């Protein structure tokens, strides 16, 4: 284990602990994971501004064992990266792991799940968003007709006001009836 990581000041650790669902030990473990993904660019001792300015490119993040098999890996990184590109700073990375941790409450997970499916960021999940979701899930194995059929069925079951899209409130209703949501919307560290 040769290199001792001094990484953060006590104040930085206190701030991270206050705004995440992690202990200090878990925060340091997540930092080691972050640093190991791109060691030639991420310093072992992060200064204050570096936690938000030093970024790991999306193509490197997608190689993480926790993400590489996830059909939404690219979208997850985009949602949690501050600039929406998918390139992540440590602050972004820690936020993602915090929201996807077992300790995060359902309401926070629901907000981020909604953002993940709202591909065009218009605060609604419409037909196009649902089709993009299907493409992620099926790797483009469905015909346009099959995608339209599935989207129609999803909207028929979930679009309570019949406006052709899901609002956050409608999405929240769907999630509240999904007992597996908390078990599937997480990453173990």
N, C-alpha and C positions, 0 to 999 in steps of 0.2 A: 504494500500500500504506500510506498515511498513518499509521495507528495502529500503534505498536510495542507488541507484546504482551509484557508482563513476566510475566504470568500466575502463575508458580510460583517458589518458592524452589529453590535447589539441592537441599536436603534432600527437598522434595516430588518433584522430578524423579527423584532417586535412588530414592526409595521406589516410584514408579510404574514405573521401569525394572526394579527388582528383582521386582515382582509381575506384570509383563506380558511379552509377547514383542516389545516395541517398543523402539526407540532413543529418545533424547530428542527428536530431530527429528520422529519419527513421533508421539510423544505430543503435541507442540505442534501438529502438523498436525491430529490428532484433536480437540484442544481447539478449534482454529479452526472445524472443522466443527460441533462442539457449539454454540459460541457463535453461529455464523451461522444456526443453526436457529431461534433465539429471542433475537435480539440485544437486544430491549428488556428482557429479564429476566435475561440471563446477563452478568455483568460481565466486562470484558476482564481484570481483575486479580482472580483468585479467592483469597480468604483461606482459611486451612486448613479451617474448618468449612463453607465454602460449597461445596466440591467434593462434599459428600454431601448438602447441604441445598437448594441451588438446583436445581430440577427442571424439565425440559421435559415438557409434557403429551404423552401417547400420541398424540393426534390430530396434533400437530406432528411427532413422530418418524416417523409413518407416511408423511409426505410426502417423506422422504429418498429420493433416486433408488435407493439400494441396497436399500431396503425396500419401496417403494410397489408393486412388482410381485410381491413375495414373498407367497404365500398364507398364510404363517405369521407375517407381520409383527407382528400384534398379540400372538400367543403368544410370539414371540421377546422382545419388549419386556417382557412380563409375567414371563417366566422370569428375565431379567437385571435387572429392577428389584427393589431390595431389599424393597419392600413388596408386590410382586406386582401392582400396579395397572397397570404399563406406563409410568407416568411415571418418567423417568430422571434421576438426578443425573449429574454428570460421571463420578464413580467407577463407576456402573452402565454408562454409555455406553462408557467405556474398557474395562471388563471384557468387554462384549459384543464389541467390536471385537477385543480380544485373543484371546478364545476362537475367534472366527470368522476369525482371521488365518491365513495360510499357515504361520506359524511354530508355531502351537499343535499339540501332539502329539495323535494319534488318541485316546488314553485320555481326555483332557480334553474333546475334542469329543464323544466318545461319552456322557459324563456329561450334558452339556448337551442333546444330542439326545434322550436319554431323558427328561429333565425337560420338554422341549418337547412330546413326545407324551403325557406323563403329565398330561393336562388336569386331573384331579381331585387331583393331588399326593398320591396314596396309595402311591407307590413301586412301582406296577405299571402296566402298560399293558393295560387290559382292553377288553372289547367296546365300551364307551361311548367310551373314548379313541380306539380305532381308527375308530369311526364319525365322531367329531369330526375326526380326521385326514382321512378321506375327504371330509367336507364342505368342509374347507379346500382340498383338492386339486381337487375337482370343482365347487366353487361350487354345491353342492346340486342337481346335475344327475342324481344317481342316485336311483332309487326306494328305498324301504325294503328291498324284496326284493333289489335289486342290492347295496345296502350290506351286508346280511346275508350274501349269497353271498361277497362279497369278504372280509369279516371272517372268515368260516368258513375260507376258503382260507388267509388269512394265519396264522390260529391253527393250522391243520392243518400248515403248513410250519414254524412257528417255536416253538410252545408245546411244548417238549420234555417237560415233566412232566404235560401234559394237564390243567392246572388251570383252563383257560379264560382265562388272562392271561399276559403276559410279565413275567418278573422282569428285573432289570437284567442278570443273567448271561445269560439267554436273548437279550435285546436285543443284548448285547455280541457274542454268537455270530453273530447276523444281520449286524451291522455288520462283523465281521471277514471275512465272506465277500462284502462289498460293495466292489469295487475303486474305485468312483466316490465313495464317501463323503467322502473328504478333498477331492475336487474340488468337491463340491456344498455342503458345510457350511462355507462361508467367504464373507467379504465383503472385497473389495479396498478399500484406502484410497487 
